[in-house]
């Protein structure tokens, strides 16, 4: 059985058909203390006979007036949310490309958004130091969470959607009770901007990363740091998340490499290269609805898709005219959303036309 099979939820049917590859052993061994990973190897050559994605542009969404920072599909797959430096959260239909409504209220730009599991509520993180919880159907703000003393850079719900975790540019992580709008825990987590925070599947752990170069795993209940993973000196990490099954961590860094970690052993198992990421906070994500892909934006204006197992680039999506900082995958369909900055300001919806 391959180390990375059953990457998604073990209860899903499509996991039974997960592809295995020859690389049964992790590519990189590490001693107990986490050393910096070595420079990324060259991207592997294309392999024959492997199913490949065939994504095509379906819709181009226009309306943001300043750089887009995040795009997120609702868990039920019916909506797409986006946010940016124009202080607005926009709600779209991913199937028609239609703008459904704007969520207005923040007084400064937004860096992140997150959906509740029931797709009813949306949380947004803003430079105005607040997090807002929105009722998406009405466009009303239900709660405004106050406590961060500076820009709020990232936010995520747990699966039960009774907790939120947020990270700020003061190095602080906060855990919130959603119903009461109260801060439950404040963690002095990093020495620089906290650029991503994410709960694992049962919300017992939080993973965070920062411009201080560190990835950290936290006990949600106690706030204790359980583990620190260090990127190399030139590999400042700017985005991190648990895999769907919570066994692995995916990180992006400024050495133009995306890494898949077994955080329990501190091993870097896979490195994905070929894109450009040296300046911007660019998110990557998993795609498990069809083939198993890693997807990321890039500073060369493209979206990249890698085969999770072989690390091969299986498709690049071209059309954006500026840096692609945000990507998201649809929860049920083979669909990707991507968002770009400055001179582009569009969101593009891509769908796989099937076949191999």
Buried (B, 14 or more C-beta within 10 A) or exposed (E): EBBBBBBBEEEEEEBEEBBEBEBEEBBBEBEEEBEBBEEBEEBBEEEEEBEBBBBEEBBEBEBBEBBBBBBBBBBEBEBBBBBBBBBBBBBBBBBEBEBBBBBEBBEBBBBBBBBBBEBBBBBBBBBBBBBBBBBBEEBEBBBBBEBBEEBBBBBBBBBEBBBBBBBBBBBBBBBBBBEEBEBBBEBEBBEBBBBBBBBBBEBEBBBBBBBBBBBBBBEBEEBEBEBEBBBBEBBBBBBBBBBBBBBBBBBBBBBBBBBBBBBEEBBBBBBBBBBBBEEBBBBBBBBBBBBBBBBBBBBBBBBBBBBBBBBBBBBBBEBBEBBBBBBBBBBEBBBBBBBBBEEBBBBBBBBBEEEE
